[in-house]
Amino acid sequence: MSINNIFDVAGRAMSAQMVRLNTVASNMANAGSVATTADEAYRPMRPIFATVYADKTTKSGLSSVEVRDVVELDREPVRSFQPDHPLADAQGYVFEAVVNRDEEMVEMMEASRQYQNTLEVVTTLRTLMSRTVKMGQ
């Protein structure tokens, strides 16, 4: 997909923020989940963003963003003694997901605001384009 105009830039930016919101939703949904082993325990995810330049960047100056990957954060699960839990290991421990709900809420608010700001840019641009066309009539 090439970057030809501001709408391409905005579309890519909004798409990247949607991926970010989806990872936050997945993290929040798995907060508090437990597993039998540390390897099975849920680890929070984050998208990795990369700058994408237009083919003729020197002429247009356009660049945008894309999600290169979604990675798990390198956090060790919390080992908790719960001998009555059905997933407890032989010693009575379970491994809890290390999702920080406050951190996820900040991520969600930030991604949501970025999405809204980009949407506002597109809305303003469309309004200005419409007014320009009307001036020419």
C-alpha positions, -999 to +999 in steps of 0.1 A: +000+000+000+015+033-010+012+067+007-002+092-018-020+118+003-030+128+038-059+103+038-034+074+034-014+088+063-044+091+085-057+056+075-025+040+084-023+059+117-058+050+127-052+013+118-021+013+140-040+027+169-067+001+164-041-027+167-029-009+199-064-008+213-069-045+205-037-055+223-049-035+253-083-052+252-066-086+251-043-077+280-073-065+301-093-096+293-064-118+305-056-098+336-059-120+366-058-152+346-037-181+361-018-210+347-001-241+359+034-232+347+053-199+341+055-207+304+017-210+301+010-178+320-003-149+300+022-120+293+010-086+282+015-076+246+025-044+229+026-034+192+059-023+177+055+007+154+077+017+124+078+048+103+068+042+066+079+068+040+061+076+008+079+065-024+087+101-033+092+115+002+115+143-010+086+156-032+056+150-009+072+149+025+046+122+035+053+095+060+031+074+083+032+045+107+026+008+105+026-020+130+057-042+124+050-067+151+031-075+183+054-087+210+050-101+245+065-080+273+094-097+291+078-099+325+079-129+348+045-142+360+037-140+397+039-173+416+011-175+440+003-201+466-032-213+460-033-251+469-071-253+464-070-239+428-077-265+401-047-253+381-022-255+410+009-275+405+021-303+428+034-277+453+002-258+453+013-228+432-003-211+403+013-185+380-007-153+376-006-130+345+015-098+351-010-074+336-010-040+353-045-027+349-035+009+355-008+008+328-033-008+304-059+020+311-032+046+303-024+028+271-060+026+262-066+063+268-035+073+249-044+051+219-080+063+219-069+100+220-044+094+191-072+078+171-096+106+179-070+133+169-063+116+136-101+114+130-104+151+137-076+159+112-095+139+085-128+157+094-112+191+093-095+183+060-127+172+044-145+203+056-117+225+042-118+207+009-156+211+007-153+248+014-126+252-013-149+235-038-178+257-029-156+288-033-148+279-068-185+276-078 
